[in-house]
Amino acid sequence: MSKTARNADESQDELKLLYLKLLKVFYEKPNHKQASAVAEELEKVAAARPGFQDSIKGEEVRSLLAEVRGDLNSAARSREAEIRKILELHALSANTPGWPHVLRQYDYSDISDRLDLLAALYDKQGDEDRAIATLQESKQWCQSHQIAFDGQDLLDELLEHRGSAGRSKRRETA
């Protein structure tokens, strides 16, 4: 293996490890100070990789980095771009010899997962209607591809909140 290939593999491994570490310290065991430090490292490693910024994974990482920094608009835009790129990849590779490989990388449930994450970002921004619409889109996607919909709890919570907010408004105007 050439030195360049070895360096690329090491950079890929470092990127993956930092990404997984950031997920853990930001979502699983929230520690904002540590997440910010890991995000800084991850951003440096990602910036050093040619072509990464334009990739599907690049959009995913950019969304996570923006969310860690509290820039929910940028996080949502990157998540939207990530979804578009996966859908474009599906459209270009469906019914080709490479289709099975693409599905191993990004299957139908990955689209739903990304839509659910996008809905959560919209909700954090206070755009409940857009969050609900995105979750309903995710649910419809799952039904049309005969896969499980994981966002039902969040959808139910948002619909319940919308219903109770509507009842409160009606009481105030009565």
Secondary structure in CASP SS format (residue, H / E / C, confidence):
PFRMAT SS
TARGET T0000
AUTHOR 0000-0000-0000
METHOD secondary structure of the structure
MODEL  1
M C 1.00
S C 1.00
K H 1.00
T H 1.00
A H 1.00
R H 1.00
N H 1.00
A H 1.00
D H 1.00
E H 1.00
S H 1.00
Q H 1.00
D H 1.00
E H 1.00
L H 1.00
K H 1.00
L H 1.00
L H 1.00
Y H 1.00
L H 1.00
K H 1.00
L H 1.00
L H 1.00
K H 1.00
V H 1.00
F H 1.00
Y H 1.00
E H 1.00
K C 1.00
P C 1.00
N C 1.00
H H 1.00
K H 1.00
Q H 1.00
A H 1.00
S H 1.00
A H 1.00
V H 1.00
A H 1.00
E H 1.00
E H 1.00
L H 1.00
E H 1.00
K H 1.00
V H 1.00
A H 1.00
A H 1.00
A C 1.00
R C 1.00
P C 1.00
G C 1.00
F H 1.00
Q H 1.00
D H 1.00
S C 1.00
I H 1.00
K H 1.00
G H 1.00
E H 1.00
E H 1.00
V H 1.00
R H 1.00
S H 1.00
L H 1.00
L H 1.00
A H 1.00
E H 1.00
V H 1.00
R C 1.00
G C 1.00
D C 1.00
L H 1.00
N H 1.00
S H 1.00
A H 1.00
A H 1.00
R H 1.00
S H 1.00
R H 1.00
E H 1.00
A H 1.00
E H 1.00
I H 1.00
R H 1.00
K H 1.00
I H 1.00
L H 1.00
E H 1.00
L H 1.00
H H 1.00
A H 1.00
L H 1.00
S H 1.00
A C 1.00
N C 1.00
T C 1.00
P C 1.00
G C 1.00
W H 1.00
P H 1.00
H H 1.00
V H 1.00
L H 1.00
R H 1.00
Q H 1.00
Y C 1.00
D C 1.00
Y H 1.00
S H 1.00
D H 1.00
I H 1.00
S H 1.00
D H 1.00
R H 1.00
L H 1.00
D H 1.00
L H 1.00
L H 1.00
A H 1.00
A H 1.00
L H 1.00
Y H 1.00
D H 1.00
K H 1.00
Q C 1.00
G C 1.00
D C 1.00
E H 1.00
D H 1.00
R H 1.00
A H 1.00
I H 1.00
A H 1.00
T H 1.00
L H 1.00
Q H 1.00
E H 1.00
S H 1.00
K H 1.00
Q H 1.00
W H 1.00
C H 1.00
Q H 1.00
S H 1.00
H C 1.00
Q C 1.00
I C 1.00
A C 1.00
F C 1.00
D C 1.00
G C 1.00
Q H 1.00
D H 1.00
L H 1.00
L H 1.00
D H 1.00
E H 1.00
L H 1.00
L H 1.00
E H 1.00
H H 1.00
R H 1.00
G H 1.00
S H 1.00
A H 1.00
G H 1.00
R H 1.00
S H 1.00
K H 1.00
R H 1.00
R H 1.00
E H 1.00
T H 1.00
A C 1.00
END
